[in-house]
Amino acid sequence: MRFCVASLTIRKLDDRLKRRLRLQAARHGRSMEEEARLLLASGLDRTPRVVGNVAAAIATIMDPLGGVELDLPMRSSVRINPWCD
């Protein structure tokens, strides 16, 4: 089996970001190129964010933790408007 390896050029990379990448790569004993490859791969491997559905986004976070039980306050049948006497 033959694999194709692609190249990627990133232009207009902020100097501070490049410096952070260089320092992180040095801490991990890797080249900047290898560190960037690993960061890109790990970012793409993450569970995609749920956009537009807050309940689904919360469930995505809480379900692996076993969920959460909330104590809900008792509700009254009549709502009192604080602005009216």
PyMOL Python script that loads the backbone (N, CA, C, O; Angstrom):
from pymol import cmd

cmd.read_pdbstr("""\
ATOM      1  N   MET A   1       0.852  -1.183   0.000  1.00  0.00           N
ATOM      2  CA  MET A   1       0.000   0.000   0.000  1.00  0.00           C
ATOM      3  C   MET A   1       0.892   1.238   0.000  1.00  0.00           C
ATOM      4  O   MET A   1       1.882   1.299   0.728  1.00  0.00           O
ATOM      5  N   ARG A   2       0.541   2.201  -0.804  1.00  0.00           N
ATOM      6  CA  ARG A   2       1.322   3.422  -0.933  1.00  0.00           C
ATOM      7  C   ARG A   2       0.565   4.588  -0.330  1.00  0.00           C
ATOM      8  O   ARG A   2      -0.608   4.795  -0.642  1.00  0.00           O
ATOM      9  N   PHE A   3       1.221   5.351   0.532  1.00  0.00           N
ATOM     10  CA  PHE A   3       0.603   6.504   1.173  1.00  0.00           C
ATOM     11  C   PHE A   3       1.121   7.785   0.538  1.00  0.00           C
ATOM     12  O   PHE A   3       2.306   7.908   0.225  1.00  0.00           O
ATOM     13  N   CYS A   4       0.230   8.719   0.357  1.00  0.00           N
ATOM     14  CA  CYS A   4       0.601  10.022  -0.166  1.00  0.00           C
ATOM     15  C   CYS A   4       0.785  10.962   1.022  1.00  0.00           C
ATOM     16  O   CYS A   4      -0.076  11.022   1.900  1.00  0.00           O
ATOM     17  N   VAL A   5       1.877  11.684   1.057  1.00  0.00           N
ATOM     18  CA  VAL A   5       2.158  12.630   2.129  1.00  0.00           C
ATOM     19  C   VAL A   5       2.032  14.030   1.564  1.00  0.00           C
ATOM     20  O   VAL A   5       2.656  14.368   0.558  1.00  0.00           O
ATOM     21  N   ALA A   6       1.210  14.849   2.229  1.00  0.00           N
ATOM     22  CA  ALA A   6       0.964  16.203   1.748  1.00  0.00           C
ATOM     23  C   ALA A   6       1.816  17.202   2.513  1.00  0.00           C
ATOM     24  O   ALA A   6       2.272  16.930   3.623  1.00  0.00           O
ATOM     25  N   SER A   7       2.020  18.339   1.915  1.00  0.00           N
ATOM     26  CA  SER A   7       2.704  19.446   2.567  1.00  0.00           C
ATOM     27  C   SER A   7       1.704  20.559   2.790  1.00  0.00           C
ATOM     28  O   SER A   7       0.722  20.692   2.059  1.00  0.00           O
ATOM     29  N   LEU A   8       1.969  21.363   3.819  1.00  0.00           N
ATOM     30  CA  LEU A   8       1.091  22.473   4.148  1.00  0.00           C
ATOM     31  C   LEU A   8       1.961  23.661   4.509  1.00  0.00           C
ATOM     32  O   LEU A   8       2.874  23.541   5.326  1.00  0.00           O
ATOM     33  N   THR A   9       1.686  24.788   3.916  1.00  0.00           N
ATOM     34  CA  THR A   9       2.382  26.030   4.252  1.00  0.00           C
ATOM     35  C   THR A   9       1.394  26.934   4.955  1.00  0.00           C
ATOM     36  O   THR A   9       0.280  27.149   4.477  1.00  0.00           O
ATOM     37  N   ILE A  10       1.811  27.464   6.098  1.00  0.00           N
ATOM     38  CA  ILE A  10       0.945  28.377   6.844  1.00  0.00           C
ATOM     39  C   ILE A  10       1.562  29.765   6.766  1.00  0.00           C
ATOM     40  O   ILE A  10       2.650  30.007   7.288  1.00  0.00           O
ATOM     41  N   ARG A  11       0.864  30.655   6.119  1.00  0.00           N
ATOM     42  CA  ARG A  11       1.342  32.024   5.983  1.00  0.00           C
ATOM     43  C   ARG A  11       0.719  32.906   7.051  1.00  0.00           C
ATOM     44  O   ARG A  11      -0.312  32.567   7.633  1.00  0.00           O
ATOM     45  N   LYS A  12       1.353  34.033   7.300  1.00  0.00           N
ATOM     46  CA  LYS A  12       0.859  35.055   8.238  1.00  0.00           C
ATOM     47  C   LYS A  12       0.654  34.483   9.638  1.00  0.00           C
ATOM     48  O   LYS A  12      -0.320  34.811  10.315  1.00  0.00           O
ATOM     49  N   LEU A  13       1.575  33.631  10.063  1.00  0.00           N
ATOM     50  CA  LEU A  13       1.535  33.064  11.412  1.00  0.00           C
ATOM     51  C   LEU A  13       2.084  34.100  12.379  1.00  0.00           C
ATOM     52  O   LEU A  13       3.190  34.607  12.198  1.00  0.00           O
ATOM     53  N   ASP A  14       1.314  34.405  13.395  1.00  0.00           N
ATOM     54  CA  ASP A  14       1.705  35.391  14.389  1.00  0.00           C
ATOM     55  C   ASP A  14       3.032  34.984  15.029  1.00  0.00           C
ATOM     56  O   ASP A  14       3.229  33.814  15.358  1.00  0.00           O
ATOM     57  N   ASP A  15       3.943  35.945  15.207  1.00  0.00           N
ATOM     58  CA  ASP A  15       5.259  35.656  15.787  1.00  0.00           C
ATOM     59  C   ASP A  15       5.155  35.052  17.181  1.00  0.00           C
ATOM     60  O   ASP A  15       5.933  34.167  17.536  1.00  0.00           O
ATOM     61  N   ARG A  16       4.198  35.529  17.970  1.00  0.00           N
ATOM     62  CA  ARG A  16       4.035  34.985  19.330  1.00  0.00           C
ATOM     63  C   ARG A  16       3.594  33.533  19.290  1.00  0.00           C
ATOM     64  O   ARG A  16       4.047  32.717  20.092  1.00  0.00           O
ATOM     65  N   LEU A  17       2.703  33.208  18.349  1.00  0.00           N
ATOM     66  CA  LEU A  17       2.240  31.836  18.213  1.00  0.00           C
ATOM     67  C   LEU A  17       3.378  30.922  17.752  1.00  0.00           C
ATOM     68  O   LEU A  17       3.527  29.801  18.240  1.00  0.00           O
ATOM     69  N   LYS A  18       4.171  31.416  16.814  1.00  0.00           N
ATOM     70  CA  LYS A  18       5.310  30.634  16.340  1.00  0.00           C
ATOM     71  C   LYS A  18       6.310  30.391  17.476  1.00  0.00           C
ATOM     72  O   LYS A  18       6.867  29.300  17.593  1.00  0.00           O
ATOM     73  N   ARG A  19       6.532  31.395  18.296  1.00  0.00           N
ATOM     74  CA  ARG A  19       7.445  31.254  19.432  1.00  0.00           C
ATOM     75  C   ARG A  19       6.913  30.222  20.423  1.00  0.00           C
ATOM     76  O   ARG A  19       7.668  29.385  20.917  1.00  0.00           O
ATOM     77  N   ARG A  20       5.602  30.283  20.715  1.00  0.00           N
ATOM     78  CA  ARG A  20       4.994  29.302  21.627  1.00  0.00           C
ATOM     79  C   ARG A  20       5.122  27.892  21.075  1.00  0.00           C
ATOM     80  O   ARG A  20       5.396  26.953  21.824  1.00  0.00           O
ATOM     81  N   LEU A  21       4.927  27.735  19.770  1.00  0.00           N
ATOM     82  CA  LEU A  21       5.076  26.428  19.131  1.00  0.00           C
ATOM     83  C   LEU A  21       6.514  25.935  19.254  1.00  0.00           C
ATOM     84  O   LEU A  21       6.755  24.768  19.563  1.00  0.00           O
ATOM     85  N   ARG A  22       7.458  26.827  19.012  1.00  0.00           N
ATOM     86  CA  ARG A  22       8.877  26.468  19.108  1.00  0.00           C
ATOM     87  C   ARG A  22       9.238  26.028  20.528  1.00  0.00           C
ATOM     88  O   ARG A  22       9.931  25.028  20.716  1.00  0.00           O
ATOM     89  N   LEU A  23       8.772  26.770  21.514  1.00  0.00           N
ATOM     90  CA  LEU A  23       9.076  26.438  22.903  1.00  0.00           C
ATOM     91  C   LEU A  23       8.415  25.131  23.331  1.00  0.00           C
ATOM     92  O   LEU A  23       9.029  24.319  24.023  1.00  0.00           O
ATOM     93  N   GLN A  24       7.175  24.932  22.921  1.00  0.00           N
ATOM     94  CA  GLN A  24       6.489  23.690  23.265  1.00  0.00           C
ATOM     95  C   GLN A  24       7.162  22.497  22.600  1.00  0.00           C
ATOM     96  O   GLN A  24       7.320  21.444  23.219  1.00  0.00           O
ATOM     97  N   ALA A  25       7.558  22.658  21.349  1.00  0.00           N
ATOM     98  CA  ALA A  25       8.258  21.582  20.647  1.00  0.00           C
ATOM     99  C   ALA A  25       9.566  21.243  21.359  1.00  0.00           C
ATOM    100  O   ALA A  25       9.906  20.069  21.510  1.00  0.00           O
ATOM    101  N   ALA A  26      10.292  22.256  21.792  1.00  0.00           N
ATOM    102  CA  ALA A  26      11.560  22.028  22.502  1.00  0.00           C
ATOM    103  C   ALA A  26      11.316  21.291  23.818  1.00  0.00           C
ATOM    104  O   ALA A  26      12.072  20.385  24.170  1.00  0.00           O
ATOM    105  N   ARG A  27      10.264  21.673  24.546  1.00  0.00           N
ATOM    106  CA  ARG A  27       9.948  20.986  25.800  1.00  0.00           C
ATOM    107  C   ARG A  27       9.652  19.509  25.574  1.00  0.00           C
ATOM    108  O   ARG A  27       9.979  18.668  26.412  1.00  0.00           O
ATOM    109  N   HIS A  28       9.033  19.198  24.440  1.00  0.00           N
ATOM    110  CA  HIS A  28       8.672  17.816  24.122  1.00  0.00           C
ATOM    111  C   HIS A  28       9.764  17.093  23.343  1.00  0.00           C
ATOM    112  O   HIS A  28       9.614  15.917  23.012  1.00  0.00           O
ATOM    113  N   GLY A  29      10.861  17.786  23.048  1.00  0.00           N
ATOM    114  CA  GLY A  29      11.969  17.158  22.312  1.00  0.00           C
ATOM    115  C   GLY A  29      11.628  16.848  20.869  1.00  0.00           C
ATOM    116  O   GLY A  29      12.111  15.863  20.312  1.00  0.00           O
ATOM    117  N   ARG A  30      10.804  17.679  20.264  1.00  0.00           N
ATOM    118  CA  ARG A  30      10.395  17.474  18.876  1.00  0.00           C
ATOM    119  C   ARG A  30      10.713  18.708  18.043  1.00  0.00           C
ATOM    120  O   ARG A  30      10.986  19.787  18.570  1.00  0.00           O
ATOM    121  N   SER A  31      10.671  18.519  16.743  1.00  0.00           N
ATOM    122  CA  SER A  31      10.813  19.663  15.844  1.00  0.00           C
ATOM    123  C   SER A  31       9.508  20.439  15.843  1.00  0.00           C
ATOM    124  O   SER A  31       8.466  19.914  16.238  1.00  0.00           O
ATOM    125  N   MET A  32       9.563  21.688  15.401  1.00  0.00           N
ATOM    126  CA  MET A  32       8.343  22.489  15.291  1.00  0.00           C
ATOM    127  C   MET A  32       7.364  21.827  14.320  1.00  0.00           C
ATOM    128  O   MET A  32       6.155  21.831  14.548  1.00  0.00           O
ATOM    129  N   GLU A  33       7.886  21.271  13.257  1.00  0.00           N
ATOM    130  CA  GLU A  33       7.034  20.634  12.252  1.00  0.00           C
ATOM    131  C   GLU A  33       6.291  19.430  12.848  1.00  0.00           C
ATOM    132  O   GLU A  33       5.091  19.264  12.627  1.00  0.00           O
ATOM    133  N   GLU A  34       7.014  18.593  13.605  1.00  0.00           N
ATOM    134  CA  GLU A  34       6.383  17.430  14.232  1.00  0.00           C
ATOM    135  C   GLU A  34       5.364  17.869  15.284  1.00  0.00           C
ATOM    136  O   GLU A  34       4.284  17.288  15.385  1.00  0.00           O
ATOM    137  N   GLU A  35       5.706  18.889  16.061  1.00  0.00           N
ATOM    138  CA  GLU A  35       4.786  19.394  17.082  1.00  0.00           C
ATOM    139  C   GLU A  35       3.511  19.920  16.426  1.00  0.00           C
ATOM    140  O   GLU A  35       2.413  19.661  16.918  1.00  0.00           O
ATOM    141  N   ALA A  36       3.643  20.652  15.326  1.00  0.00           N
ATOM    142  CA  ALA A  36       2.480  21.192  14.611  1.00  0.00           C
ATOM    143  C   ALA A  36       1.620  20.055  14.060  1.00  0.00           C
ATOM    144  O   ALA A  36       0.392  20.124  14.121  1.00  0.00           O
ATOM    145  N   ARG A  37       2.257  19.005  13.520  1.00  0.00           N
ATOM    146  CA  ARG A  37       1.505  17.853  13.007  1.00  0.00           C
ATOM    147  C   ARG A  37       0.686  17.191  14.114  1.00  0.00           C
ATOM    148  O   ARG A  37      -0.488  16.872  13.927  1.00  0.00           O
ATOM    149  N   LEU A  38       1.324  16.989  15.272  1.00  0.00           N
ATOM    150  CA  LEU A  38       0.636  16.338  16.387  1.00  0.00           C
ATOM    151  C   LEU A  38      -0.500  17.201  16.930  1.00  0.00           C
ATOM    152  O   LEU A  38      -1.568  16.686  17.263  1.00  0.00           O
ATOM    153  N   LEU A  39      -0.273  18.516  17.020  1.00  0.00           N
ATOM    154  CA  LEU A  39      -1.326  19.423  17.482  1.00  0.00           C
ATOM    155  C   LEU A  39      -2.511  19.433  16.519  1.00  0.00           C
ATOM    156  O   LEU A  39      -3.665  19.421  16.946  1.00  0.00           O
ATOM    157  N   LEU A  40      -2.223  19.456  15.240  1.00  0.00           N
ATOM    158  CA  LEU A  40      -3.277  19.453  14.236  1.00  0.00           C
ATOM    159  C   LEU A  40      -4.061  18.150  14.298  1.00  0.00           C
ATOM    160  O   LEU A  40      -5.290  18.164  14.244  1.00  0.00           O
ATOM    161  N   ALA A  41      -3.366  17.030  14.411  1.00  0.00           N
ATOM    162  CA  ALA A  41      -4.043  15.728  14.486  1.00  0.00           C
ATOM    163  C   ALA A  41      -4.897  15.622  15.741  1.00  0.00           C
ATOM    164  O   ALA A  41      -6.026  15.136  15.676  1.00  0.00           O
ATOM    165  N   SER A  42      -4.380  16.068  16.882  1.00  0.00           N
ATOM    166  CA  SER A  42      -5.158  15.965  18.119  1.00  0.00           C
ATOM    167  C   SER A  42      -6.367  16.895  18.085  1.00  0.00           C
ATOM    168  O   SER A  42      -7.422  16.550  18.617  1.00  0.00           O
ATOM    169  N   GLY A  43      -6.230  18.054  17.474  1.00  0.00           N
ATOM    170  CA  GLY A  43      -7.360  18.965  17.350  1.00  0.00           C
ATOM    171  C   GLY A  43      -8.461  18.396  16.470  1.00  0.00           C
ATOM    172  O   GLY A  43      -9.642  18.626  16.729  1.00  0.00           O
ATOM    173  N   LEU A  44      -8.092  17.667  15.446  1.00  0.00           N
ATOM    174  CA  LEU A  44      -9.082  17.080  14.541  1.00  0.00           C
ATOM    175  C   LEU A  44      -9.688  15.809  15.103  1.00  0.00           C
ATOM    176  O   LEU A  44     -10.776  15.413  14.684  1.00  0.00           O
ATOM    177  N   ASP A  45      -9.007  15.151  16.051  1.00  0.00           N
ATOM    178  CA  ASP A  45      -9.514  13.916  16.644  1.00  0.00           C
ATOM    179  C   ASP A  45     -10.537  14.164  17.737  1.00  0.00           C
ATOM    180  O   ASP A  45     -11.234  13.233  18.141  1.00  0.00           O
ATOM    181  N   ARG A  46     -10.647  15.380  18.225  1.00  0.00           N
ATOM    182  CA  ARG A  46     -11.585  15.690  19.305  1.00  0.00           C
ATOM    183  C   ARG A  46     -13.021  15.517  18.837  1.00  0.00           C
ATOM    184  O   ARG A  46     -13.328  15.608  17.648  1.00  0.00           O
ATOM    185  N   THR A  47     -13.888  15.265  19.808  1.00  0.00           N
ATOM    186  CA  THR A  47     -15.315  15.171  19.512  1.00  0.00           C
ATOM    187  C   THR A  47     -15.782  16.519  18.999  1.00  0.00           C
ATOM    188  O   THR A  47     -15.518  17.543  19.629  1.00  0.00           O
ATOM    189  N   PRO A  48     -16.469  16.537  17.871  1.00  0.00           N
ATOM    190  CA  PRO A  48     -16.918  17.828  17.332  1.00  0.00           C
ATOM    191  C   PRO A  48     -17.889  18.520  18.278  1.00  0.00           C
ATOM    192  O   PRO A  48     -18.673  17.870  18.970  1.00  0.00           O
ATOM    193  N   ARG A  49     -17.825  19.819  18.298  1.00  0.00           N
ATOM    194  CA  ARG A  49     -18.729  20.620  19.113  1.00  0.00           C
ATOM    195  C   ARG A  49     -20.126  20.581  18.533  1.00  0.00           C
ATOM    196  O   ARG A  49     -20.315  20.532  17.318  1.00  0.00           O
ATOM    197  N   VAL A  50     -21.091  20.603  19.417  1.00  0.00           N
ATOM    198  CA  VAL A  50     -22.482  20.670  18.990  1.00  0.00           C
ATOM    199  C   VAL A  50     -22.845  22.147  18.919  1.00  0.00           C
ATOM    200  O   VAL A  50     -22.791  22.859  19.921  1.00  0.00           O
ATOM    201  N   VAL A  51     -23.213  22.596  17.733  1.00  0.00           N
ATOM    202  CA  VAL A  51     -23.531  24.005  17.544  1.00  0.00           C
ATOM    203  C   VAL A  51     -25.035  24.165  17.419  1.00  0.00           C
ATOM    204  O   VAL A  51     -25.686  23.448  16.659  1.00  0.00           O
ATOM    205  N   GLY A  52     -25.588  25.122  18.181  1.00  0.00           N
ATOM    206  CA  GLY A  52     -26.989  25.455  18.032  1.00  0.00           C
ATOM    207  C   GLY A  52     -27.931  24.699  18.951  1.00  0.00           C
ATOM    208  O   GLY A  52     -29.105  25.058  19.042  1.00  0.00           O
ATOM    209  N   ASN A  53     -27.458  23.660  19.637  1.00  0.00           N
ATOM    210  CA  ASN A  53     -28.327  22.909  20.519  1.00  0.00           C
ATOM    211  C   ASN A  53     -27.654  22.822  21.886  1.00  0.00           C
ATOM    212  O   ASN A  53     -26.811  21.953  22.110  1.00  0.00           O
ATOM    213  N   VAL A  54     -28.016  23.701  22.780  1.00  0.00           N
ATOM    214  CA  VAL A  54     -27.374  23.790  24.090  1.00  0.00           C
ATOM    215  C   VAL A  54     -27.585  22.515  24.888  1.00  0.00           C
ATOM    216  O   VAL A  54     -26.659  22.038  25.544  1.00  0.00           O
ATOM    217  N   ALA A  55     -28.788  21.954  24.842  1.00  0.00           N
ATOM    218  CA  ALA A  55     -29.075  20.732  25.598  1.00  0.00           C
ATOM    219  C   ALA A  55     -28.181  19.589  25.138  1.00  0.00           C
ATOM    220  O   ALA A  55     -27.665  18.831  25.960  1.00  0.00           O
ATOM    221  N   ALA A  56     -27.996  19.462  23.825  1.00  0.00           N
ATOM    222  CA  ALA A  56     -27.128  18.401  23.299  1.00  0.00           C
ATOM    223  C   ALA A  56     -25.675  18.648  23.685  1.00  0.00           C
ATOM    224  O   ALA A  56     -24.942  17.701  23.970  1.00  0.00           O
ATOM    225  N   ALA A  57     -25.250  19.914  23.696  1.00  0.00           N
ATOM    226  CA  ALA A  57     -23.874  20.241  24.085  1.00  0.00           C
ATOM    227  C   ALA A  57     -23.633  19.882  25.545  1.00  0.00           C
ATOM    228  O   ALA A  57     -22.587  19.328  25.880  1.00  0.00           O
ATOM    229  N   ILE A  58     -24.588  20.192  26.416  1.00  0.00           N
ATOM    230  CA  ILE A  58     -24.453  19.852  27.829  1.00  0.00           C
ATOM    231  C   ILE A  58     -24.448  18.345  28.005  1.00  0.00           C
ATOM    232  O   ILE A  58     -23.652  17.819  28.783  1.00  0.00           O
ATOM    233  N   ALA A  59     -25.319  17.643  27.300  1.00  0.00           N
ATOM    234  CA  ALA A  59     -25.370  16.184  27.394  1.00  0.00           C
ATOM    235  C   ALA A  59     -24.064  15.555  26.932  1.00  0.00           C
ATOM    236  O   ALA A  59     -23.613  14.569  27.514  1.00  0.00           O
ATOM    237  N   THR A  60     -23.453  16.111  25.894  1.00  0.00           N
ATOM    238  CA  THR A  60     -22.179  15.595  25.398  1.00  0.00           C
ATOM    239  C   THR A  60     -21.109  15.662  26.476  1.00  0.00           C
ATOM    240  O   THR A  60     -20.261  14.774  26.567  1.00  0.00           O
ATOM    241  N   ILE A  61     -21.143  16.698  27.286  1.00  0.00           N
ATOM    242  CA  ILE A  61     -20.160  16.859  28.356  1.00  0.00           C
ATOM    243  C   ILE A  61     -20.520  16.013  29.569  1.00  0.00           C
ATOM    244  O   ILE A  61     -19.650  15.366  30.151  1.00  0.00           O
ATOM    245  N   MET A  62     -21.785  16.012  29.953  1.00  0.00           N
ATOM    246  CA  MET A  62     -22.195  15.394  31.212  1.00  0.00           C
ATOM    247  C   MET A  62     -22.429  13.888  31.127  1.00  0.00           C
ATOM    248  O   MET A  62     -22.183  13.183  32.106  1.00  0.00           O
ATOM    249  N   ASP A  63     -22.892  13.378  30.002  1.00  0.00           N
ATOM    250  CA  ASP A  63     -23.209  11.948  29.900  1.00  0.00           C
ATOM    251  C   ASP A  63     -22.032  11.038  30.238  1.00  0.00           C
ATOM    252  O   ASP A  63     -22.219  10.061  30.963  1.00  0.00           O
ATOM    253  N   PRO A  64     -20.827  11.320  29.743  1.00  0.00           N
ATOM    254  CA  PRO A  64     -19.697  10.450  30.120  1.00  0.00           C
ATOM    255  C   PRO A  64     -19.387  10.488  31.623  1.00  0.00           C
ATOM    256  O   PRO A  64     -18.771   9.563  32.151  1.00  0.00           O
ATOM    257  N   LEU A  65     -19.810  11.547  32.304  1.00  0.00           N
ATOM    258  CA  LEU A  65     -19.557  11.680  33.738  1.00  0.00           C
ATOM    259  C   LEU A  65     -20.677  11.071  34.576  1.00  0.00           C
ATOM    260  O   LEU A  65     -20.606  11.080  35.805  1.00  0.00           O
ATOM    261  N   GLY A  66     -21.699  10.546  33.926  1.00  0.00           N
ATOM    262  CA  GLY A  66     -22.809   9.951  34.652  1.00  0.00           C
ATOM    263  C   GLY A  66     -23.967  10.894  34.860  1.00  0.00           C
ATOM    264  O   GLY A  66     -24.901  10.575  35.596  1.00  0.00           O
ATOM    265  N   GLY A  67     -23.925  12.048  34.226  1.00  0.00           N
ATOM    266  CA  GLY A  67     -25.006  13.016  34.348  1.00  0.00           C
ATOM    267  C   GLY A  67     -24.931  13.783  35.659  1.00  0.00           C
ATOM    268  O   GLY A  67     -23.945  13.694  36.391  1.00  0.00           O
ATOM    269  N   VAL A  68     -25.965  14.524  35.939  1.00  0.00           N
ATOM    270  CA  VAL A  68     -26.037  15.306  37.166  1.00  0.00           C
ATOM    271  C   VAL A  68     -27.508  15.418  37.563  1.00  0.00           C
ATOM    272  O   VAL A  68     -28.389  15.579  36.718  1.00  0.00           O
ATOM    273  N   GLU A  69     -27.744  15.331  38.845  1.00  0.00           N
ATOM    274  CA  GLU A  69     -29.104  15.493  39.368  1.00  0.00           C
ATOM    275  C   GLU A  69     -29.208  16.870  40.006  1.00  0.00           C
ATOM    276  O   GLU A  69     -28.382  17.237  40.841  1.00  0.00           O
ATOM    277  N   LEU A  70     -30.203  17.617  39.621  1.00  0.00           N
ATOM    278  CA  LEU A  70     -30.412  18.956  40.169  1.00  0.00           C
ATOM    279  C   LEU A  70     -31.665  18.967  41.027  1.00  0.00           C
ATOM    280  O   LEU A  70     -32.678  18.372  40.663  1.00  0.00           O
ATOM    281  N   ASP A  71     -31.596  19.649  42.174  1.00  0.00           N
ATOM    282  CA  ASP A  71     -32.779  19.856  43.000  1.00  0.00           C
ATOM    283  C   ASP A  71     -33.505  21.079  42.462  1.00  0.00           C
ATOM    284  O   ASP A  71     -32.983  22.193  42.484  1.00  0.00           O
ATOM    285  N   LEU A  72     -34.708  20.851  41.984  1.00  0.00           N
ATOM    286  CA  LEU A  72     -35.483  21.946  41.420  1.00  0.00           C
ATOM    287  C   LEU A  72     -36.380  22.537  42.504  1.00  0.00           C
ATOM    288  O   LEU A  72     -36.993  21.792  43.269  1.00  0.00           O
ATOM    289  N   PRO A  73     -36.465  23.856  42.580  1.00  0.00           N
ATOM    290  CA  PRO A  73     -37.329  24.484  43.581  1.00  0.00           C
ATOM    291  C   PRO A  73     -38.799  24.256  43.236  1.00  0.00           C
ATOM    292  O   PRO A  73     -39.156  24.046  42.077  1.00  0.00           O
ATOM    293  N   MET A  74     -39.629  24.302  44.250  1.00  0.00           N
ATOM    294  CA  MET A  74     -41.074  24.180  44.034  1.00  0.00           C
ATOM    295  C   MET A  74     -41.543  25.394  43.228  1.00  0.00           C
ATOM    296  O   MET A  74     -41.064  26.510  43.430  1.00  0.00           O
ATOM    297  N   ARG A  75     -42.470  25.163  42.330  1.00  0.00           N
ATOM    298  CA  ARG A  75     -43.013  26.248  41.523  1.00  0.00           C
ATOM    299  C   ARG A  75     -44.381  26.630  42.052  1.00  0.00           C
ATOM    300  O   ARG A  75     -45.167  25.781  42.473  1.00  0.00           O
ATOM    301  N   SER A  76     -44.643  27.906  42.020  1.00  0.00           N
ATOM    302  CA  SER A  76     -45.977  28.355  42.404  1.00  0.00           C
ATOM    303  C   SER A  76     -46.821  28.502  41.142  1.00  0.00           C
ATOM    304  O   SER A  76     -46.291  28.661  40.043  1.00  0.00           O
ATOM    305  N   SER A  77     -48.100  28.449  41.309  1.00  0.00           N
ATOM    306  CA  SER A  77     -48.982  28.542  40.143  1.00  0.00           C
ATOM    307  C   SER A  77     -49.162  29.986  39.675  1.00  0.00           C
ATOM    308  O   SER A  77     -49.574  30.230  38.541  1.00  0.00           O
ATOM    309  N   VAL A  78     -48.851  30.943  40.558  1.00  0.00           N
ATOM    310  CA  VAL A  78     -49.033  32.354  40.215  1.00  0.00           C
ATOM    311  C   VAL A  78     -47.683  33.049  40.265  1.00  0.00           C
ATOM    312  O   VAL A  78     -46.950  32.946  41.248  1.00  0.00           O
ATOM    313  N   ARG A  79     -47.372  33.749  39.206  1.00  0.00           N
ATOM    314  CA  ARG A  79     -46.137  34.512  39.157  1.00  0.00           C
ATOM    315  C   ARG A  79     -46.437  35.934  39.608  1.00  0.00           C
ATOM    316  O   ARG A  79     -47.362  36.571  39.103  1.00  0.00           O
ATOM    317  N   ILE A  80     -45.657  36.426  40.555  1.00  0.00           N
ATOM    318  CA  ILE A  80     -45.841  37.779  41.071  1.00  0.00           C
ATOM    319  C   ILE A  80     -44.919  38.711  40.316  1.00  0.00           C
ATOM    320  O   ILE A  80     -43.717  38.466  40.222  1.00  0.00           O
ATOM    321  N   ASN A  81     -45.481  39.779  39.778  1.00  0.00           N
ATOM    322  CA  ASN A  81     -44.704  40.770  39.048  1.00  0.00           C
ATOM    323  C   ASN A  81     -44.157  41.765  40.058  1.00  0.00           C
ATOM    324  O   ASN A  81     -44.939  42.463  40.703  1.00  0.00           O
ATOM    325  N   PRO A  82     -42.838  41.855  40.217  1.00  0.00           N
ATOM    326  CA  PRO A  82     -42.261  42.765  41.201  1.00  0.00           C
ATOM    327  C   PRO A  82     -42.437  44.240  40.852  1.00  0.00           C
ATOM    328  O   PRO A  82     -42.235  45.098  41.711  1.00  0.00           O
ATOM    329  N   TRP A  83     -42.806  44.551  39.620  1.00  0.00           N
ATOM    330  CA  TRP A  83     -42.932  45.945  39.190  1.00  0.00           C
ATOM    331  C   TRP A  83     -44.334  46.507  39.411  1.00  0.00           C
ATOM    332  O   TRP A  83     -44.558  47.708  39.266  1.00  0.00           O
ATOM    333  N   CYS A  84     -45.262  45.642  39.758  1.00  0.00           N
ATOM    334  CA  CYS A  84     -46.648  46.092  39.983  1.00  0.00           C
ATOM    335  C   CYS A  84     -46.993  45.948  41.457  1.00  0.00           C
ATOM    336  O   CYS A  84     -46.535  45.015  42.116  1.00  0.00           O
ATOM    337  N   ASP A  85     -47.791  46.861  41.973  1.00  0.00           N
ATOM    338  CA  ASP A  85     -48.242  46.780  43.374  1.00  0.00           C
ATOM    339  C   ASP A  85     -49.525  46.021  43.479  1.00  0.00           C
ATOM    340  O   ASP A  85     -50.054  45.851  44.578  1.00  0.00           O
TER     341      ASP A  85
END
""", "prot")
cmd.dss("prot")
cmd.show_as("cartoon", "prot")
cmd.util.cbc("prot")
cmd.orient("prot")
